[in-house]
């Protein structure tokens, strides 16, 4: 009898503990209009249903966020921070993997920083050299300052190993602008699913992942991304977002994996 009572009390205690944890971890409802592209946001108030229907997205966008390869860390200026030989090999591995995914890419967006630009060029070379047709006829390349590395927002918890100079805190608005430009559901005129490659930097990717998943953006430093890693973000037409393989490095030989 005593044994049964102890088990019962333990069960009650466990339930109370679980409820307490859930109370502290309440989640917010998903904001389906996070990109302000719900049909109701694209038409005038009180528009007829047929106008709303015309503005509905019907296709999916998939973004492959690529971190650049290993680079010369001991250099001072960006132009000197070129990829190491290992970094070039990492970019090549990533390009070959992307070429094998069985999709056709519509866009390649690259940060203008040297290490990202070199990584993007190597990836493009691999896509062009594959025997398969992996680029759309209207494939476009864009190089942008918005995706340059920086300090997006003060991290929580703070890190003793990551103490950026005060000027880096001004990067937040720029990186947020990159999110607003590149992260949104497909335009309602888009007829087919699209697949896009974005080559940039660890801090930028981590922030973008937090924003896309509607998690606190100050949690960006809780993730770690390997050089040449791939983060896949799927933007559904109804406003849902799914993220798989954050910092996936499974395509990389173990002796080529670095986090610099």
Backbone bond lengths (Angstrom), bond angles and torsions (degrees), N, CA, C in turn:
res aa  C-N    CA-C-N  psi(-1)  N-CA   C-N-CA  omega(-1)  CA-C   N-CA-C  phi
1 X - - - 1.465 - - 1.532 110.86 -
2 X 1.369 114.27 -44.96 1.462 118.91 179.06 1.520 110.70 -62.26
3 X 1.350 114.25 -39.29 1.461 120.06 -179.35 1.523 110.40 -62.20
4 X 1.343 115.83 -43.05 1.459 120.83 179.51 1.527 111.01 -64.37
5 X 1.329 115.60 -39.15 1.462 120.44 179.93 1.520 110.96 -65.22
6 X 1.338 116.09 -40.43 1.473 120.66 179.27 1.516 110.63 -63.57
7 X 1.352 115.52 -43.47 1.461 120.18 178.71 1.519 110.95 -61.79
8 X 1.346 115.08 -41.96 1.455 120.75 -179.50 1.533 110.74 -63.31
9 X 1.353 116.20 -44.98 1.458 120.46 179.35 1.521 111.69 -63.79
10 X 1.343 114.99 -38.85 1.464 119.93 178.75 1.519 110.33 -63.58
11 X 1.347 115.15 -39.26 1.461 119.98 179.19 1.520 111.06 -64.90
12 X 1.352 115.79 -43.42 1.466 120.61 178.59 1.518 110.55 -62.83
13 X 1.348 115.45 -43.67 1.467 120.14 179.73 1.522 110.86 -61.18
14 X 1.343 115.04 -40.74 1.463 119.44 179.38 1.509 111.64 -64.17
15 X 1.354 116.06 -40.47 1.458 120.99 179.32 1.515 111.19 -64.91
16 X 1.333 116.23 -43.98 1.466 121.18 179.44 1.519 110.07 -62.63
17 X 1.362 115.17 -42.33 1.463 119.88 179.59 1.529 111.00 -62.36
18 X 1.345 115.72 -43.21 1.460 120.21 179.72 1.524 110.98 -63.92
19 X 1.340 116.66 -42.19 1.453 120.58 178.66 1.520 111.31 -63.05
20 X 1.346 114.72 -37.22 1.455 119.85 179.02 1.521 111.03 -64.10
21 X 1.340 115.48 -42.47 1.462 120.23 178.62 1.526 110.46 -63.83
22 X 1.351 116.44 -45.10 1.463 120.52 -179.40 1.529 111.23 -62.74
23 X 1.363 115.61 -35.10 1.460 119.49 179.54 1.521 110.73 -64.24
24 X 1.328 116.27 -35.21 1.463 120.75 -179.91 1.533 111.85 -78.33
25 X 1.319 116.77 -21.26 1.462 121.38 -174.51 1.526 112.14 -110.30
26 X 1.308 116.72 35.16 1.458 119.24 179.42 1.520 110.04 -62.26
27 X 1.304 116.24 133.30 1.455 120.78 -179.75 1.520 110.18 -101.44
28 X 1.304 115.47 152.30 1.456 120.79 177.36 1.522 109.61 -84.81
29 X 1.316 115.38 155.74 1.460 119.31 176.99 1.521 109.21 -66.40
30 X 1.327 116.42 147.08 1.464 121.18 -179.80 1.529 109.78 -67.71
31 X 1.303 115.71 132.01 1.458 121.51 177.61 1.529 108.48 -90.14
32 X 1.318 116.49 103.01 1.463 120.71 -177.58 1.533 112.25 -72.85
33 X 1.304 116.95 -15.84 1.461 120.34 -179.81 1.531 111.03 -106.77
34 X 1.322 116.35 33.16 1.465 122.00 -177.45 1.538 112.10 -61.14
35 X 1.328 117.25 -27.60 1.466 121.27 -179.31 1.533 112.53 -101.29
36 X 1.336 116.43 5.51 1.466 122.56 179.97 1.527 111.65 55.37
37 X 1.337 114.79 38.38 1.459 119.76 178.17 1.527 112.01 -124.18
38 X 1.322 116.75 17.78 1.455 119.11 167.90 1.528 107.51 -64.13
39 X 1.328 118.65 145.30 1.467 120.53 -178.52 1.528 113.62 -49.78
40 X 1.319 117.31 -37.88 1.466 120.47 -178.64 1.524 112.80 -65.25
41 X 1.344 116.24 -21.22 1.469 120.45 178.54 1.522 112.30 -88.38
42 X 1.339 116.61 -5.97 1.465 120.89 -175.38 1.526 113.26 -108.57
43 X 1.324 116.39 -2.38 1.467 120.02 -179.75 1.524 109.67 -127.90
44 X 1.315 115.24 167.28 1.458 120.06 177.99 1.533 110.13 -71.52
45 X 1.341 117.23 153.92 1.471 120.01 177.25 1.523 111.61 -54.73
46 X 1.322 115.15 144.03 1.470 122.77 177.55 1.533 113.35 64.15
47 X 1.318 115.97 26.03 1.470 119.38 176.13 1.524 109.80 -70.16
48 X 1.317 118.30 151.32 1.472 120.69 179.92 1.524 111.01 -65.43
49 X 1.324 115.75 156.78 1.465 122.02 -177.66 1.524 112.33 -57.48
50 X 1.332 116.25 -33.01 1.472 118.50 -178.07 1.531 111.33 -66.03
51 X 1.347 116.88 -30.81 1.464 119.97 176.67 1.526 110.60 -69.59
52 X 1.321 115.08 -39.18 1.468 119.57 177.16 1.521 110.55 -63.67
53 X 1.308 115.65 -41.86 1.466 120.74 -178.67 1.523 111.22 -62.44
54 X 1.321 116.47 -38.39 1.466 121.14 -179.73 1.522 112.22 -66.61
55 X 1.324 116.98 -24.20 1.463 120.97 -176.56 1.528 112.74 -94.56
56 X 1.320 117.56 5.78 1.466 120.86 -179.45 1.528 110.80 -77.82
57 X 1.305 115.59 129.49 1.462 120.23 173.94 1.525 108.37 -72.03
58 X 1.325 116.59 143.46 1.468 120.10 -177.70 1.523 112.95 -126.47
59 X 1.316 117.32 -0.45 1.460 120.09 -176.46 1.532 110.86 -127.36
60 X 1.298 114.63 168.72 1.466 122.25 -173.80 1.530 110.25 -110.71
61 X 1.324 115.40 143.09 1.468 121.03 172.54 1.530 108.75 -111.34
62 X 1.318 115.81 132.37 1.460 120.70 175.55 1.523 108.49 -117.78
63 X 1.326 115.88 124.84 1.458 121.87 178.90 1.524 109.41 -108.36
64 X 1.314 116.34 131.04 1.462 121.72 173.94 1.528 107.52 -106.29
65 X 1.320 115.97 106.49 1.460 121.46 -178.43 1.525 108.64 -89.45
66 X 1.312 116.36 117.98 1.467 122.00 -174.79 1.518 109.98 -111.37
67 X 1.322 116.45 128.14 1.461 119.03 172.17 1.533 108.40 -85.01
68 X 1.313 116.19 140.71 1.465 121.76 -179.96 1.530 111.75 -58.95
69 X 1.330 115.74 165.55 1.459 121.20 177.41 1.519 112.26 -77.59
70 X 1.327 115.26 172.40 1.469 121.15 177.99 1.533 109.84 -58.07
71 X 1.325 116.66 142.55 1.465 120.06 -176.97 1.530 111.14 -136.70
72 X 1.319 116.08 174.36 1.466 122.11 -178.11 1.530 109.60 -73.52
73 X 1.319 116.16 100.69 1.461 121.12 -174.27 1.526 113.66 -74.08
74 X 1.311 116.81 -26.39 1.463 120.09 -171.95 1.527 113.26 -85.67
75 X 1.309 117.90 5.13 1.460 121.06 178.81 1.532 110.08 -89.18
76 X 1.331 115.43 156.27 1.456 119.86 -175.00 1.527 113.13 -92.58
77 X 1.322 116.95 -43.25 1.457 120.92 -174.45 1.529 111.37 -100.24
78 X 1.326 115.05 150.75 1.466 120.48 -175.85 1.525 112.19 -56.43
79 X 1.326 117.86 -43.01 1.462 120.72 -177.82 1.530 112.44 -61.55
80 X 1.337 115.90 -23.83 1.465 120.09 -179.92 1.531 111.94 -87.15
81 X 1.328 116.32 -14.98 1.465 120.66 -175.86 1.531 110.01 -86.84
82 X 1.318 114.18 64.02 1.457 120.98 -179.24 1.523 110.55 -82.26
83 X 1.315 116.47 166.07 1.458 120.71 178.18 1.531 110.19 -66.53
84 X 1.311 115.90 142.54 1.460 120.38 170.30 1.530 107.77 -75.30
85 X 1.319 116.39 173.15 1.464 119.24 176.33 1.522 110.14 -60.39
86 X 1.339 116.72 -39.94 1.465 120.24 177.30 1.523 109.97 -64.52
87 X 1.327 116.82 -40.11 1.466 120.60 178.84 1.516 112.29 -60.74
88 X 1.326 116.64 -37.81 1.463 120.86 177.48 1.532 110.35 -67.36
89 X 1.319 116.12 -38.33 1.469 120.08 177.79 1.527 110.55 -66.28
90 X 1.333 117.03 -38.52 1.469 120.78 178.12 1.527 110.39 -62.53
91 X 1.327 116.49 -45.03 1.468 120.70 179.23 1.522 110.86 -62.28
92 X 1.318 115.98 -38.28 1.457 120.57 178.53 1.523 110.98 -64.75
93 X 1.327 116.61 -43.06 1.478 120.76 177.19 1.526 110.69 -59.74
94 X 1.324 116.15 -43.43 1.462 120.47 -179.41 1.526 110.82 -65.83
95 X 1.326 117.04 -42.80 1.466 120.65 178.44 1.512 112.08 -61.32
96 X 1.327 116.86 -43.95 1.466 120.84 178.99 1.525 110.87 -63.19
97 X 1.332 116.59 -38.62 1.467 120.03 179.16 1.526 110.60 -66.12
98 X 1.321 117.30 -45.25 1.465 120.83 179.14 1.527 111.26 -60.64
99 X 1.327 116.10 -33.79 1.467 120.59 -179.48 1.524 112.06 -69.56
100 X 1.318 117.12 -18.64 1.468 121.34 -176.76 1.530 113.80 -98.12
101 X 1.309 117.88 0.95 1.466 120.31 -174.34 1.521 113.95 -76.10
102 X 1.322 117.10 -10.28 1.460 120.03 176.07 1.506 114.69 78.68
103 X 1.330 117.21 24.26 1.465 120.68 178.07 1.526 109.09 -124.43
104 X 1.332 115.35 164.19 1.463 121.13 175.82 1.530 108.52 -108.10
105 X 1.311 115.59 128.19 1.456 120.76 -176.15 1.522 111.20 -90.13
106 X 1.321 114.99 140.04 1.467 120.36 -178.69 1.520 112.00 -100.19
107 X 1.335 116.87 -26.38 1.462 119.95 -174.98 1.523 111.13 -147.66
108 X 1.327 114.48 149.87 1.465 122.16 170.55 1.524 106.41 -128.98
109 X 1.323 116.49 113.54 1.460 122.00 -179.35 1.524 108.00 -110.01
110 X 1.337 116.76 129.64 1.464 120.82 -172.05 1.526 110.09 -131.05
111 X 1.328 115.95 136.19 1.462 121.56 170.74 1.521 108.87 -63.48
112 X 1.321 116.54 146.64 1.462 120.38 -178.37 1.534 113.59 -79.10
113 X 1.311 118.33 -3.94 1.464 119.52 177.91 1.528 109.32 -68.80
114 X 1.321 116.41 146.77 1.465 122.27 -170.94 1.521 112.59 -54.96
115 X 1.311 118.37 -47.95 1.471 121.13 -175.87 1.529 112.00 -64.55
116 X 1.334 116.53 -35.36 1.464 119.96 177.85 1.528 110.37 -74.33
117 X 1.319 116.56 -40.73 1.456 120.85 179.99 1.527 110.61 -61.48
118 X 1.329 117.06 -44.30 1.462 120.51 178.61 1.519 111.02 -64.31
119 X 1.332 116.53 -40.97 1.470 120.73 178.30 1.521 110.61 -61.61
120 X 1.331 116.39 -44.80 1.465 120.55 179.46 1.514 112.66 -62.54
121 X 1.324 116.81 -39.98 1.465 120.71 179.95 1.534 111.08 -65.62
122 X 1.329 116.80 -39.24 1.470 120.48 178.74 1.527 110.45 -67.43
123 X 1.326 116.32 -41.23 1.468 120.45 177.47 1.526 109.95 -61.83
124 X 1.325 116.67 -45.10 1.464 120.79 179.49 1.524 110.97 -60.34
125 X 1.322 116.77 -39.93 1.458 121.09 178.65 1.524 110.53 -59.95
126 X 1.325 116.89 -42.48 1.468 121.06 179.21 1.524 111.21 -66.31
127 X 1.315 117.16 -37.79 1.468 120.77 178.75 1.524 110.98 -67.33
128 X 1.323 116.11 -35.42 1.467 120.45 -179.93 1.523 112.29 -75.16
129 X 1.322 116.73 -28.01 1.463 120.20 -174.84 1.524 113.82 -89.24
130 X 1.322 117.54 -12.92 1.454 119.54 -179.09 1.531 110.65 -67.46
131 X 1.320 116.01 151.61 1.468 120.71 -179.90 1.527 111.73 -74.55
132 X 1.334 116.25 -16.01 1.458 120.85 -179.97 1.529 110.37 -89.39
133 X 1.312 115.40 155.74 1.460 120.62 177.51 1.522 108.31 -89.03
134 X 1.327 116.53 104.46 1.460 119.89 -173.07 1.527 113.31 -116.64
135 X 1.334 118.25 1.82 1.460 121.38 179.24 1.523 110.05 -117.99
136 X 1.327 116.25 133.28 1.457 120.46 176.11 1.528 110.77 -64.09
137 X 1.316 115.89 159.17 1.466 120.30 178.68 1.527 111.40 -61.18
138 X 1.340 115.99 -34.03 1.464 120.11 -179.09 1.529 111.28 -100.71
139 X 1.330 117.24 28.64 1.460 123.19 179.65 1.525 110.19 -54.48
140 X 1.339 116.17 134.22 1.454 121.15 -177.45 1.526 111.16 -126.82
141 X 1.330 115.81 147.18 1.462 122.56 175.94 1.522 107.92 -116.25
142 X 1.325 115.62 131.04 1.463 120.63 178.31 1.526 109.23 -129.57
143 X 1.316 116.74 135.03 1.463 121.78 175.10 1.523 107.65 -116.12
144 X 1.324 115.85 129.02 1.462 119.62 -170.84 1.521 112.96 -137.48
145 X 1.329 115.27 143.85 1.463 121.73 175.26 1.534 111.41 -76.13
146 X 1.320 117.18 -19.82 1.468 120.08 -176.68 1.523 112.06 -59.99
147 X 1.337 116.83 -29.74 1.467 121.41 -174.63 1.527 113.11 -95.63
148 X 1.328 117.49 9.36 1.460 119.90 178.12 1.524 110.21 -63.69
149 X 1.329 116.10 152.21 1.464 120.91 -177.31 1.524 110.64 -63.20
150 X 1.307 116.79 152.28 1.453 121.21 179.42 1.517 110.74 -178.98
151 X 1.314 114.52 -172.87 1.468 121.86 -179.94 1.524 107.71 -106.70
152 X 1.330 118.87 101.82 1.471 120.95 -170.93 1.522 114.82 -68.96
153 X 1.337 115.99 -38.56 1.469 120.56 -176.31 1.525 106.90 -168.94
154 X 1.311 117.38 152.27 1.458 120.07 179.44 1.524 108.66 -60.94
155 X 1.325 116.46 130.67 1.468 120.39 -174.31 1.527 111.77 -83.89
156 X 1.332 115.10 150.29 1.463 123.19 174.90 1.521 108.05 -130.95
157 X 1.357 118.48 121.24 1.470 125.62 -3.73 1.516 111.56 -69.79
158 X 1.334 115.37 158.63 1.458 119.52 178.91 1.523 109.07 -72.10
159 X 1.306 115.94 159.41 1.457 120.79 -178.34 1.530 110.01 -120.13
160 X 1.339 115.59 131.02 1.465 119.85 178.92 1.521 110.50 -70.75
161 X 1.336 116.59 -20.13 1.461 120.55 -179.31 1.515 112.20 -88.85
162 X 1.334 116.73 -9.86 1.457 120.03 -175.83 1.517 108.73 -124.39
163 X 1.309 116.03 92.18 1.459 121.94 -179.51 1.524 109.22 -122.46
164 X 1.322 117.87 85.00 1.468 120.27 -177.17 1.521 112.06 -70.93
165 X 1.329 116.75 155.68 1.454 121.41 173.82 1.524 108.92 -65.21
166 X 1.314 116.14 156.66 1.468 120.34 -174.75 1.526 112.47 -59.11
167 X 1.342 118.72 -31.12 1.465 120.31 -177.60 1.519 112.05 -65.93
168 X 1.348 116.02 -23.48 1.458 118.67 -177.41 1.528 112.06 -66.54
169 X 1.325 117.17 -22.78 1.453 119.46 -177.48 1.530 111.81 -69.46
170 X 1.324 116.79 -15.18 1.462 119.62 176.79 1.520 111.64 -76.82
171 X 1.339 117.65 -9.55 1.461 121.12 -179.37 1.523 112.72 -71.01
172 X 1.330 116.66 -18.62 1.459 119.97 -174.21 1.510 114.12 -55.80
173 X 1.336 117.00 -45.20 1.472 120.27 -178.38 1.524 110.97 -63.89
174 X 1.334 116.51 -38.60 1.464 120.41 -179.92 1.526 111.28 -66.18
175 X 1.334 116.67 -44.90 1.466 120.05 -178.54 1.529 110.45 -69.25
176 X 1.319 116.88 -34.63 1.466 119.94 174.51 1.532 110.15 -65.01
177 X 1.321 116.58 -37.06 1.472 119.99 176.81 1.519 110.63 -63.43
178 X 1.338 116.81 -36.44 1.469 120.46 176.83 1.523 110.03 -63.25
179 X 1.325 116.88 -41.46 1.468 119.99 177.80 1.526 110.45 -60.03
180 X 1.309 116.93 -46.96 1.465 120.49 -176.87 1.531 112.51 -67.17
181 X 1.330 116.29 -29.50 1.461 119.26 -179.84 1.524 112.48 -77.83
182 X 1.329 116.77 -42.46 1.470 119.70 -170.25 1.533 114.23 -102.50
183 X 1.317 117.27 -14.16 1.468 119.74 -178.04 1.522 110.04 -109.65
184 X 1.309 114.97 105.06 1.461 122.25 177.17 1.516 107.80 -168.59
185 X 1.309 116.76 158.68 1.469 120.23 177.86 1.527 109.22 -67.12
186 X 1.323 116.03 164.04 1.465 120.88 -178.91 1.527 110.70 -62.86
187 X 1.317 115.69 146.67 1.460 120.45 175.85 1.521 109.03 -62.97
188 X 1.321 116.63 148.02 1.472 120.18 -176.39 1.531 112.78 -63.63
189 X 1.318 116.99 -15.92 1.472 119.47 178.05 1.532 112.33 -86.25
190 X 1.325 117.42 -9.73 1.467 120.70 -178.85 1.521 110.05 -70.52
191 X 1.328 116.60 128.88 1.464 121.42 -173.15 1.527 113.47 -95.42
192 X 1.330 117.68 -26.35 1.467 120.99 -177.17 1.523 110.57 -129.50
193 X 1.341 115.42 156.88 1.460 119.84 174.99 1.526 109.54 -60.13
194 X 1.317 117.20 145.19 1.467 120.70 -179.13 1.530 110.57 -120.33
195 X 1.339 114.74 153.50 1.462 122.80 -179.20 1.522 107.91 -130.98
196 X 1.317 116.28 120.98 1.456 121.39 -171.89 1.525 110.55 -127.90
197 X 1.325 116.51 142.70 1.457 122.67 179.79 1.520 108.91 -108.20
198 X 1.328 116.41 131.10 1.462 122.09 178.86 1.525 107.91 -124.69
199 X 1.331 116.85 117.30 1.460 121.40 -178.07 1.523 109.00 -106.91
200 X 1.321 116.21 116.92 1.465 118.58 -179.27 1.532 111.08 -152.63
201 X 1.333 117.89 -129.41 1.459 120.96 -165.15 1.531 111.88 -134.59
202 X 1.331 114.76 162.11 1.466 120.85 -173.69 1.521 112.65 -60.03
203 X 1.325 118.14 -51.23 1.459 120.21 -177.68 1.525 111.35 -61.35
204 X 1.315 115.64 -41.12 1.469 120.81 -179.40 1.528 110.21 -64.48
205 X 1.321 116.70 -47.74 1.465 120.57 -178.62 1.523 110.72 -62.35
206 X 1.320 117.19 -43.10 1.465 120.20 -178.57 1.526 111.43 -62.92
207 X 1.315 115.98 -40.44 1.464 119.63 177.28 1.524 110.73 -65.91
208 X 1.324 117.02 -44.41 1.464 121.12 179.99 1.526 111.48 -60.45
209 X 1.333 116.49 -38.85 1.464 120.95 178.64 1.529 110.60 -64.64
210 X 1.336 116.90 -43.13 1.467 119.95 178.02 1.524 111.19 -61.85
211 X 1.314 116.73 -43.79 1.462 120.00 -178.95 1.519 111.26 -67.26
212 X 1.323 117.02 -43.15 1.467 120.46 -177.67 1.520 111.83 -65.85
213 X 1.324 116.80 -34.21 1.467 120.97 -178.55 1.523 112.11 -88.32
214 X 1.328 116.97 2.24 1.463 123.43 -179.35 1.526 111.76 58.59
215 X 1.325 115.33 34.87 1.454 122.20 172.05 1.519 108.91 -98.41
216 X 1.346 117.64 159.60 1.465 119.50 -178.60 1.525 111.29 -55.09
217 X 1.322 118.98 122.28 1.468 121.07 -177.12 1.518 113.46 -62.56
218 X 1.344 116.91 -24.18 1.463 119.05 179.23 1.527 112.54 -70.26
219 X 1.328 117.43 -4.22 1.463 121.48 177.25 1.519 113.26 -88.75
220 X 1.330 118.01 10.23 1.475 121.31 -173.95 1.520 113.69 -59.55
221 X 1.333 117.61 -30.20 1.460 119.87 -175.46 1.536 112.36 -82.76
222 X 1.323 117.36 1.42 1.468 120.61 179.00 1.524 112.25 -82.03
223 X 1.325 116.54 -5.16 1.462 121.23 178.77 1.522 110.54 -109.21
224 X 1.319 115.63 154.14 1.465 120.98 177.37 1.528 108.69 -127.03
225 X 1.324 116.97 134.08 1.462 121.75 -176.30 1.523 110.67 -123.75
226 X 1.318 116.26 129.53 1.465 121.12 177.96 1.525 110.21 -77.62
227 X 1.310 115.87 157.27 1.461 120.52 173.95 1.521 110.00 -63.11
228 X 1.324 116.67 134.04 1.458 120.72 -179.36 1.513 114.46 75.86
229 X 1.331 117.26 8.68 1.468 120.40 -178.50 1.525 111.24 -75.36
230 X 1.331 115.07 162.32 1.463 122.26 -176.41 1.525 109.66 -122.72
231 X 1.320 116.27 129.71 1.464 122.34 173.30 1.525 107.61 -118.92
232 X 1.313 116.46 120.76 1.468 121.21 -175.64 1.526 110.46 -100.60
233 X 1.317 116.05 124.39 1.468 121.89 179.69 1.528 108.37 -121.10
234 X 1.320 116.66 124.29 1.466 121.65 179.77 1.525 108.71 -108.84
235 X 1.324 115.74 122.64 1.464 123.08 179.84 1.528 108.42 -104.75
236 X 1.318 115.52 107.73 1.461 121.30 -175.81 1.531 110.93 -79.72
237 X 1.332 117.61 155.52 1.465 120.66 -178.45 1.524 114.14 -66.37
238 X 1.335 117.47 -20.54 1.473 120.02 -179.33 1.527 113.22 -92.76
239 X 1.334 117.25 4.94 1.464 119.66 178.17 1.512 114.32 99.89
240 X 1.322 117.70 -5.18 1.458 120.29 176.04 1.533 109.60 -76.68
241 X 1.317 115.74 154.81 1.465 121.84 178.55 1.520 108.71 -134.98
242 X 1.325 116.60 135.72 1.463 120.08 174.36 1.523 108.50 -128.56
243 X 1.318 115.32 143.67 1.465 121.45 -177.62 1.518 108.49 -126.80
244 X 1.319 116.41 129.57 1.463 119.67 179.51 1.523 110.11 -130.75
245 X 1.310 115.15 149.76 1.459 120.41 176.05 1.510 113.70 58.33
246 X 1.331 118.46 51.36 1.462 120.12 178.44 1.527 109.06 -60.99
247 X 1.326 116.07 117.48 1.464 120.13 -178.40 1.514 113.20 65.56
248 X 1.328 116.67 34.37 1.464 120.67 -177.42 1.535 110.27 -63.30
249 X 1.324 115.03 127.62 1.468 120.78 -179.75 1.525 110.98 -126.73
250 X 1.333 117.16 18.45 1.457 121.53 -177.81 1.516 114.28 -63.82
251 X 1.327 117.23 -19.51 1.465 121.13 179.00 1.525 112.05 -83.14
252 X 1.330 116.02 -6.10 1.458 121.39 -173.55 1.526 110.71 -99.61
253 X 1.336 119.69 129.71 1.475 121.01 173.72 1.524 109.27 -56.49
254 X 1.323 116.80 142.73 1.461 120.36 -172.80 1.529 112.18 -59.65
255 X 1.325 117.13 -29.98 1.469 119.30 -179.31 1.524 113.16 -79.77
256 X 1.331 116.65 0.95 1.461 120.58 177.90 1.537 112.14 -112.76
257 X 1.320 117.56 4.69 1.459 121.14 -177.99 1.526 111.26 -84.64
258 X 1.340 115.27 123.80 1.461 121.53 175.83 1.522 109.45 -138.29
259 X 1.325 116.49 164.72 1.464 121.68 -179.30 1.532 111.78 -128.72
260 X 1.322 117.00 28.43 1.469 119.99 -174.99 1.527 111.83 -86.81
